[in-house]
Amino acid sequence: MKKLVGIGVLIGVGMLACQTQIEDKGQEDRSVNEVVTELPEMSIYHLQGYWTDQDSNTFELHELRGKVLVMVMIYTSCKAACPRLIADMRRIEEQIPEEYGDEVQYIMVSIDPETDTPSRMKEFARENQMTDAKWLFIRSTPENTREFASVLAVNYKRISPIDFSHSNIISVFDRDGQMVFQQEGLDVAHTKTIQTVRDLATLN
């Protein structure tokens, strides 16, 4: 869990930035702030910024609260590691009992938001037969993406106009957005990942 050290700084900056804005707003914004402050200190839901999914829906991360999250960072034009990461995500999903299906969200975060438009992500989801509501492809600004990657300890770098080098990490978050487990590598046995998701999905 050493990889999570940086999140405290990120959360502190995010909370400080939003405090002044919220003080001058109405009751609705104060209600949102109250919800955020109830989150655990290490929750990713403290992070600010808007994201867009493959259906062009715009949202903030805290709107995912309540579900167990299984998350990986990819880009849709990748021809090397990403297809294998997608295969790993599918294998994990296949091992989660159907009765827990509504409790778990599988999220692919784009590290190439310029290329991965909502329409491209939607096409990619169709190509990989990942069109059910449990599969979510999301993108944001380069700044938000970089900030989020640092929380997940995912490193990525553009190495050509169309290619990136990047970490191959699948992360599991509990219902309040706290990271519980990470698995690094490709084509590895995800026994611990699957068990962690099952355990979290049974908790209310």
N, C-alpha and C positions, 0 to 999 in steps of 0.2 A: 504493500500500500504506500510505499515511498513515493510512488508516481503521483500521488494526490496532493503532495505538499503545496504545489503552486495554486491550488484552487482557493485556498484561504485568502491570498492576496487578490485574486481576481474577484472573489465575492465581495471583499471589503471595498474595492474600488467601485464595483457595480452598485452596491447598496448606498455608498456615499453620493454617487452621481444622481441616483434617483430620489434621494431624500429631499433635496431642495425643490425639485419639480413637484413632488407630491404635496408638499406643505401648502402650496398655493392653489391646489385643485379642489374639486368638489367631493362630496361624500362617496361617489362611486370609486374614485381613485384612492380614497382613504381605505375603502373596503378591500381593494386589491392589495394595498400595502399590508393590511393586517393579515391577509392570507399568506403573503410572502414571508412575513416575519415569523410565522408559525412553522416554517420549514426548518429542517435540520441545517446546521451551519454548513455542512459539506454538500448540500444539495445543488445539482446543476440548475435547478429551477430559479436560483438567485441570478443567473446570468441574464443580461438584458439583450434585446434585439429581436427582430422578426425573421421568421423562416417561411419558406414557401414549399408546398408539397407537389406531387406529380399531378394533382388536380387543380393546381393554381390557388389553393387555399393558403391564406397567410395567417400565421399564428405565432404566439410566443411559446417558449419551451415549457413554461409552467402549466400550459393547457394540456400537456401530456400527463400531468400528475394523476395518479390513481392506478396506473398500469405498470406492470413489470416491463422494463425495456431491455431488449437485446440489440446492441448497436455496433455498427462497423462503418468505417470511413472508406469510401471508394470513389472512383469516377467511371462514368459509363463507357468511355472510349478505351478503357484499359483492356489490353489483350493478354496480360500476363497473370499477375496475382489476383486481380479483382474477380475474374470468373471463378477462381478457386475459393475466394472468400464468400462469394454468393452461394456456391455449392455447400460450403460449411454452414452458412446460415440456414439453408434449406434442410440440411441434415439435423441441425438442432431443432428446428420447427417440427420436423417429422417425429421427433422423440418426445414431444410434449403432448400429453393426453388431451383429447378433444375437449374434455370438460373444462380444461384450463384455457381454451383457445381465446376466450374473450378477455382474459386477464393479462395477456402478453402482447406487446407491440414490438414488431421487428423493424428496425430503422436503419436505412442506408443513408449516410450523410455524405454529400458530394464535396470533394476537395477541389472541384473544378466548376464552380458555379457559373462561370462565363459560358462554358459549353453545355453544361447540364441544366438546360431550361426545363420548365415544367413539362413541355411537350416531349422533350427528349427523354426525360425520366419516365414519363408515362409509356413511351414506346419501349424503353428498356424493361419496364415492369412486364409489359405484354410479352416481350421476347423471352423472358425468363419465367413466364407463367406465375407471376407474383402480383396478381391483380386483386386479390382479396383485401379486405379492409385491414387485416393484420399486418400487411406489408406497407411501409411508409418510406418514400424516397423524398429527401428534403435538401434544400439548398438555402444559402443566405449570402450576405455580403462577404467579400474576402476577409474583412476584419473579423466579423463574427465567426467565420469558419476557422480562422487561425486561432482565435481565442478558445473556441470549443475544442480544437485539436490539442491545445496545450493542456486542457483539463483531462483529456483522455490519454495523455502522454503519447499521442500519435504525431510522428514527424513526417512531413512531406515536403517535396521540393520539385519544382518543374525542371525537367532535364532536357526537354525539347519542346517545340511548339505544341505537341500533342501528347506528351508523356510526362508522368510524374514518377519519382521514386517515393515510396511511402511505407510506413509501418503496417504490419498485418496483425491487427489486434481486434478481438471481439470483446466487448464490454457488456456487463450485466448491471442494471440499476434497479433498486427497489422502487416501491410505489411513490416514495417521496423524493426520488431522484438522487439517492446516494449510491455511489459505485460500490458494488459488493464483490465483484469478481471480474478478472480479466484473463483471457487466454491469448497468447501470442503464437503465431506460426500458421502454416498452411497445411491443410490435409491432416490435421492432428486429431487425436481422439478428444472429443468434447464431453467426456463423461462428467467432469466436475462442472462444466458450464451448464449442461442439461440438468444435473441434480440441483444446482443453485436456482435455476429458473423454476423448476418444479416446486422447490421449497418455498420460494417467494410467492409463487402463484397461489399456494394454499393458504397463505396468511391474509387475513382481512384487516 
